[in-house]
Amino acid sequence: MALDTAKKQEIIQKFARDSKDTGSSEVQIALLTQRIADLTEHLKANKKDHSSRLGLLKLVGKRKHLLKYLKNSQHDRYVKLIKDLGIKDK
């Protein structure tokens, strides 16, 4: 269920802070969001795939922690990111 290289590069370029940024919180959250969306579609078709469901829950937890970190450290970037990704704000 990994992202293909072209899609990953597109996401990195869209959310990167500069040309060499691949590991910032924004990029990581955007990549996790895409993987979560892909896994969600997979699980709609394969309801009994419990190992993928567990992986999905781990990804959601990791994204939640990164969002919490970003919200506490750089709130303006957090607001922009959730708006761009269409993630609900609690």
N, C-alpha and C positions, 0 to 999 in steps of 0.2 A: 504494500500500500504506500510505498514511498512516492514522493513527488518526482516527476520527470525533471531533468536538468533545465530545460527551457522555461518551464513554469516557475521553478524555484528562482532562477536568475531574474525573471520578470518581477517577482514579488520582492526580492532583495533590492532591486533597483528602485522600485516604487517607494519602499519604506526606509531605505538607508539614509543615514545622516550625511555621509559623504561617499566618494567613489569606492573606498576600500572597506566600508562598513558592512560586515556580514554577521556580527554577533550582538548588536545592540538589542535592548529589550523590545523595541518596536519591530525589528526584523524577526526576532524569535517568536513573538506573539503572532505576527502575520503568517508565518510559516505554520505554526501550530493550528491557527484558525483554518487554513486551507486543508491541512491533514484531517482535522476534525470534521470538516464538511465532507471530504471524500469518504471517510470511515462511516459517517452517518448515512450517506447514500448506499454504501455497501451493506450496512446492517438492515436497511429497509428491504433489500432484496434477499438477504441471508439472515433470517431471524434467529437461527439456531447457532450462529457463529459466536460462541461465548468468549473465546480467547480474543477475538477482535473487539468485543464489547469491553473487556477488561482493559485492553490497550487504549480504547477510546476514553475510558474513565481516567486513566493515568494522564493522558494528554490534556484533558479538561482541567485536571488538578494542577498540572504544571503551568498551563496558561493562566489559571486563576491566581497562582502565586506570583507569576511575572506581572500580571495586571495590578495586583496589590502593591508590589514593589514600585512600579511605574507611577501609580496613583499617589503614593506617599512621597516619592522623590521628585517627580517632575509632572505636576498635575496638568499643566497646559498641553504637554505632549500626550498625556493619557487621554484627555478629552478629544484631541484631534484624532488619535488612533481609533478610539471606539466609534467615533463618528464615521471614519473612513471604512472601517471593517464591518460596521453595522452590528456591533455587539451591544447587548443591553447593558445599561449601567444600573447597578443596584442602588 
